């Protein structure tokens, strides 16, 4: 694991975006990672989005790390998982 990329356990549900958002610290700077409810459902089945995220945290954090290392942040510094 790259020690410069850390995922604190502070995910939250964004009702407006219908998205689970979770912070990541990259070399001391905070970015936001996000995955929509629809993508969670497509990948893991339906249920409570935060519960689905928590049950699949390791896989989602691995994907986020790959996207961060590939510099796939959007203009607002968000990393969107698909």
Backbone torsions as a table, in degrees:
resi	resn	phi	psi	omega
1	UNK	NA	137.2	177.7
2	UNK	-75.0	116.6	-177.4
3	UNK	-68.8	-15.8	179.3
4	UNK	-79.3	-10.5	178.7
5	UNK	-117.8	116.6	-178.1
6	UNK	-129.3	139.4	-179.6
7	UNK	-112.9	101.4	174.0
8	UNK	-70.1	152.6	179.7
9	UNK	-83.3	70.9	-178.1
10	UNK	-134.0	43.8	179.0
11	UNK	-70.4	154.4	177.5
12	UNK	-148.9	162.1	179.4
13	UNK	-97.2	125.7	175.7
14	UNK	-101.2	103.9	-175.7
15	UNK	-63.0	-39.3	-177.7
16	UNK	-64.6	-46.0	-179.1
17	UNK	-86.0	-9.7	-175.5
18	UNK	54.5	52.4	-169.6
19	UNK	-140.5	142.4	166.6
20	UNK	-88.7	124.2	178.7
21	UNK	-109.5	141.6	176.7
22	UNK	-145.7	137.2	-176.2
23	UNK	-79.7	156.9	173.0
24	UNK	-141.6	137.9	175.2
25	UNK	-99.9	123.6	-180.0
26	UNK	-122.6	109.2	-178.3
27	UNK	51.2	40.1	177.3
28	UNK	87.2	-5.0	179.2
29	UNK	-106.6	141.1	-179.4
30	UNK	-93.4	131.6	170.4
31	UNK	-116.7	167.5	174.7
32	UNK	-116.2	130.0	173.0
33	UNK	-104.2	151.4	-177.2
34	UNK	-150.7	150.7	174.1
35	UNK	-143.2	130.9	-177.0
36	UNK	-74.0	158.1	177.0
37	UNK	-58.3	-43.1	-178.3
38	UNK	-61.4	-40.3	178.5
39	UNK	-67.5	-42.0	175.8
40	UNK	-57.1	-46.1	-179.1
41	UNK	-63.0	-42.3	179.8
42	UNK	-62.7	-39.3	-175.1
43	UNK	-83.6	-36.0	-168.6
44	UNK	-127.2	-2.0	-176.9
45	UNK	94.3	168.2	-174.9
46	UNK	-83.9	159.5	179.8
47	UNK	157.5	-164.7	176.9
48	UNK	-73.0	120.3	-174.7
49	UNK	-53.4	-42.8	180.0
50	UNK	-66.8	-36.4	177.1
51	UNK	-65.5	-42.5	177.5
52	UNK	-61.3	-46.0	179.4
53	UNK	-58.3	-49.3	-176.7
54	UNK	-62.9	-36.0	179.6
55	UNK	-70.3	-22.5	-176.4
56	UNK	-120.4	20.1	-175.2
57	UNK	-50.7	-48.0	-174.3
58	UNK	-61.4	-44.7	179.1
59	UNK	-64.2	-41.8	-178.9
60	UNK	-68.7	-39.2	177.0
61	UNK	-66.6	-37.3	176.1
62	UNK	-61.4	-44.3	178.6
63	UNK	-64.1	-42.7	178.9
64	UNK	-60.8	-42.8	179.3
65	UNK	-60.2	-42.8	177.7
66	UNK	-60.5	-43.2	179.7
67	UNK	-65.9	-40.0	178.8
68	UNK	-64.2	-45.8	180.0
69	UNK	-63.7	-26.5	177.6
70	UNK	-90.8	5.4	178.6
71	UNK	58.1	50.2	-177.8
72	UNK	-97.9	27.0	177.2
73	UNK	-71.8	148.4	174.8
74	UNK	-83.2	-174.2	-176.3
75	UNK	-63.1	-23.0	179.4
76	UNK	-94.8	4.0	-179.7
77	UNK	82.4	17.7	178.2
78	UNK	-94.3	146.0	175.8
79	UNK	-113.1	116.9	-176.1
80	UNK	-102.0	123.3	176.6
81	UNK	-86.5	143.5	179.5
82	UNK	-129.8	NA	NA
